[in-house]
Amino acid sequence: MNGNAQKLIKYMDGASKRFVIPVYQRNYDWKMEHCKQLYDDLVKVIRQNRKSHFFGSIVSVQSESGTMEEFLIIDGQQRLTTVSLLLLAVHHLL
């Protein structure tokens, strides 16, 4: 198994990517305090004019599925889902 560091936006970028949560993973269960902590961390990054923020690890297995790149999410589902929801909310505000 090979691991590599990658910026989250680069990892998520692309219309031909699909992120799959296996059935054996627990359901999304972050509460408001978890989401608020992530949001507060991101606000702090902006206010401190930092170039990046460590979101934690996301472990996935990539497989090709026709025209789609599929990523089976092994670890990091809660963070990935929360960031996706946050980006969607920002998109709708703009």
VEXFINU-178136 format. One record per residue: residue in one letter; residue number from 1; x, y, z of N, C-alpha, C, O in turn. Coordinates in steps of 0.2 Angstrom, whole numbers, plus 2048, in hexadecimal, padded with zeros to 3 digits. Each point is the difference from the previous one (the first is absolute). Layout:
N
   res     n   nc1   nc2   nc3   cac1   cac2   cac3   cc1   cc2   cc3   oc1   oc2   oc3
     A   NUM     X     Y     Z      X      Y      Z     X     Y     Z     X     Y     Z
...
# end
This chain:
94
   res     n   nc1   nc2   nc3   cac1   cac2   cac3   cc1   cc2   cc3   oc1   oc2   oc3
     M     1   804   7FA   800    7FC    806    800   804   806   800   805   801   804
     N     2   7FA   804   7F8    803    806    7FF   7FC   806   803   7FA   800   7FF
     G     3   809   804   805    7FC    806    802   804   806   7FE   806   801   7FF
     N     4   7F6   805   800    803    806    7FE   7FB   806   802   7FA   7FF   801
     A     5   80A   806   801    7FC    806    802   7FE   804   7FA   803   800   7FB
     Q     6   7F7   802   806    7FC    804    7FB   7FC   805   802   7FD   7FF   806
     K     7   802   807   7F7    7FC    805    802   7F8   7FD   7FF   7FF   7FD   7FB
     L     8   7FD   805   80A    7F9    7FD    800   7FD   802   7FA   7FC   7FC   7FD
     I     9   804   80B   801    7FD    802    7FA   802   7FD   7FA   7FC   7FF   7FB
     K    10   80A   7FF   804    803    7FC    7FB   7FD   7F9   800   7FE   7FD   7FB
     Y    11   802   800   80B    7FD    7F9    800   7F9   800   7FE   7FE   7FB   7FD
     M    12   7FE   80A   805    7F9    800    7FF   7FE   803   7F9   7FB   7FF   7FD
     D    13   80A   804   7FF    7FF    804    7FA   7FE   7FB   7FA   803   7FB   800
     G    14   7F8   807   7FC    7FF    7FC    7FA   7F9   7FD   800   7FE   7FD   805
     A    15   7FF   804   7F6    7F9    7FE    7FF   7FF   7F8   7FE   7FB   7FE   801
     S    16   80B   7FF   7FE    800    7F9    7FE   802   7FC   806   801   7FA   800
     K    17   7FF   809   806    801    7FC    806   7FA   7FF   804   7FB   804   801
     R    18   805   7F6   802    7FB    7FE    805   803   7FD   806   804   7FC   800
     F    19   7F9   806   806    802    7FE    806   7FB   7FB   803   7FA   802   801
     V    20   808   7F8   800    7FB    7FB    802   802   7FE   808   805   7FE   802
     I    21   7F6   802   802    800    7FE    807   7FE   7F9   800   7FA   7FE   7FF
     P    22   80A   7FD   803    7FF    7F9    801   7FA   7FF   805   7FF   804   805
     V    23   7FD   7F7   7FA    7FB    7FE    804   802   7FF   808   7FC   800   804
     Y    24   80A   7FD   7FC    803    7FF    807   802   806   804   801   7FF   806
     Q    25   7FF   807   7F7    802    806    803   7FA   802   804   7FA   7FF   7FF
     R    26   807   804   807    7FB    803    804   7FC   806   7FC   803   803   7FC
     N    27   7F7   7FF   806    7FD    805    7FD   803   807   802   804   800   805
     Y    28   7FA   805   7F7    803    806    802   7FD   803   806   7FA   7FF   801
     D    29   80A   802   804    7FD    802    807   803   806   803   800   801   806
     W    30   804   803   7F6    803    806    803   7FA   805   803   7FB   801   7FD
     K    31   806   801   809    7FB    804    803   802   808   7FF   805   801   7FD
     M    32   7F7   803   805    801    807    7FF   807   802   802   804   804   7FD
     E    33   7FE   7FA   809    806    802    803   806   7FE   7FC   805   803   7FF
     H    34   7FB   7F7   7FD    805    7FE    7FC   801   804   7FA   805   802   7FE
     C    35   7F5   800   7FF    800    804    7FA   802   807   802   804   803   7FC
     K    36   7FA   800   80A    802    806    802   808   801   801   803   805   7FE
     Q    37   800   7F5   805    807    800    801   804   801   7F9   805   803   7FF
     L    38   7F8   7F9   7FC    803    800    7F9   800   807   7FD   804   803   7FE
     Y    39   7F6   800   803    7FE    807    7FD   805   805   804   803   804   7FC
     D    40   7FD   7FB   80A    804    805    804   808   800   7FE   803   805   800
     D    41   7FF   7F4   7FF    807    7FF    7FE   801   804   7F9   805   803   7FF
     L    42   7F6   7FC   7FD    801    803    7F9   800   808   800   804   803   7FD
     V    43   7F8   7FF   808    800    808    801   806   802   802   803   805   7FE
     K    44   800   7F7   807    807    802    803   805   800   7FA   805   804   800
     V    45   7FB   7F7   7FC    805    800    7FA   7FF   806   7FC   805   803   7FE
     I    46   7F5   7FF   801    7FF    806    7FC   803   807   803   803   804   7FE
     R    47   7FB   7FC   809    802    806    804   807   801   801   803   805   800
     Q    48   801   7F5   800    807    800    801   804   800   7FA   806   7FF   800
     N    49   7F6   801   7FA    803    800    7FA   805   7FA   7FE   805   801   7FD
     R    50   7F9   7FA   806    804    7FA    7FF   7FE   7FD   7F9   7FB   801   7FD
     K    51   80A   7FB   800    7FF    7FE    7F9   7FD   7F9   800   7FD   7FE   7FB
     S    52   802   7FE   80B    7FD    7FA    800   7FE   7FE   807   801   803   805
     H    53   7FB   7F7   7FB    7FE    7FE    807   800   7F8   7FF   7FE   7FD   7FB
     F    54   804   800   80A    800    7F8    800   7F9   7FE   803   7FE   801   805
     F    55   7FF   7FC   7F6    7F9    7FD    801   800   7FA   804   7FB   7FD   802
     G    56   80A   7FF   7FE    801    7F9    802   800   7FC   7FA   800   802   7FA
     S    57   801   7F8   807    801    7FB    7FB   7FA   7FD   7FD   7FB   800   803
     I    58   805   7FF   7F6    7FA    7FD    7FD   804   7FA   7FC   804   801   7FC
     V    59   7F9   7F9   806    803    7FA    7FD   7FB   7FD   7FB   7FA   800   802
     S    60   808   7FF   7F8    7FB    7FE    7FB   804   7FB   7FB   806   800   800
     V    61   7F6   7FC   7FD    802    7FC    7FA   7FD   802   7FA   7FA   801   7FF
     Q    62   80A   800   7FC    7FE    803    7F9   7FF   7FA   7FC   804   7FB   800
     S    63   7F6   805   7FC    7FF    7FB    7FB   7FD   804   7FA   7FC   804   801
     E    64   805   7F9   7F9    7FD    803    7FA   7F9   7FC   7FF   7FF   7FA   801
     S    65   7FC   80A   7FE    7F9    7FD    7FF   7FD   804   7FA   7FD   805   800
     G    66   805   7F8   7FA    7FE    803    7FA   803   807   7FF   806   800   7FF
     T    67   7F6   805   800    803    807    7FF   801   804   807   803   805   800
     M    68   7FB   7F7   805    801    804    807   806   7FD   803   802   7FA   800
     E    69   801   80A   804    805    7FE    805   7FD   7FF   807   7FD   805   802
     E    70   803   7F5   800    7FC    7FF    807   806   800   805   805   7FD   7FF
     F    71   7F9   806   807    804    7FF    806   7FC   7FD   805   7FB   803   803
     L    72   807   7F7   7FF    7FD    7FD    806   803   803   806   806   7FF   802
     I    73   7F6   804   802    802    804    806   801   7FB   806   7FB   7FD   802
     I    74   80B   802   800    801    7FB    806   800   804   806   7FE   7FE   805
     D    75   805   808   7FC    800    804    806   800   807   7FE   803   803   7FB
     G    76   7F9   801   808    800    808    7FF   7F9   802   7FD   7FF   805   7FE
     Q    77   7FC   7F6   803    7FA    801    7FD   7FC   806   803   7FD   804   7FD
     Q    78   804   7FD   80A    7FD    805    804   802   807   7FD   7FD   805   7FF
     R    79   80A   7FC   801    803    806    7FD   7FE   801   7F9   7FF   806   7FE
     L    80   802   7F5   7FE    7FF    801    7F9   7F8   802   7FF   7FF   805   7FC
     T    81   7FD   7F8   807    7F9    802    7FF   7FE   807   803   7FD   804   7FD
     T    82   806   7FE   809    7FF    807    803   803   805   7FB   7FD   805   7FF
     V    83   809   7FA   7FE    803    805    7FC   7FC   800   7F9   7FF   806   7FE
     S    84   7FE   7F5   800    7FC    800    7FA   7FA   804   801   7FE   804   7FC
     L    85   7FF   7FB   80A    7FA    804    802   801   807   801   7FC   805   7FE
     L    86   80A   7FD   805    802    807    801   801   803   7F9   7FE   806   7FF
     L    87   805   7F7   7FC    801    802    7FA   7FA   801   7FC   7FF   805   7FC
     L    88   7FC   7F7   805    7FA    800    7FD   7FC   806   802   7FD   804   7FD
     A    89   803   7FD   80A    7FD    806    803   803   807   7FD   7FC   804   7FF
     V    90   80A   7FC   801    804    806    7FD   7FE   801   7F9   7FE   806   7FE
     H    91   801   7F5   7FE    7FE    801    7F9   7F9   803   800   7FF   804   7FC
     H    92   7FD   7F9   808    7F9    803    800   7FF   807   802   7FC   803   7FE
     L    93   809   7FF   807    800    807    802   802   805   7FB   7FE   806   800
     L    94   807   7F7   7FB    802    805    7FB   7FC   800   7FA   801   803   7FB
# end
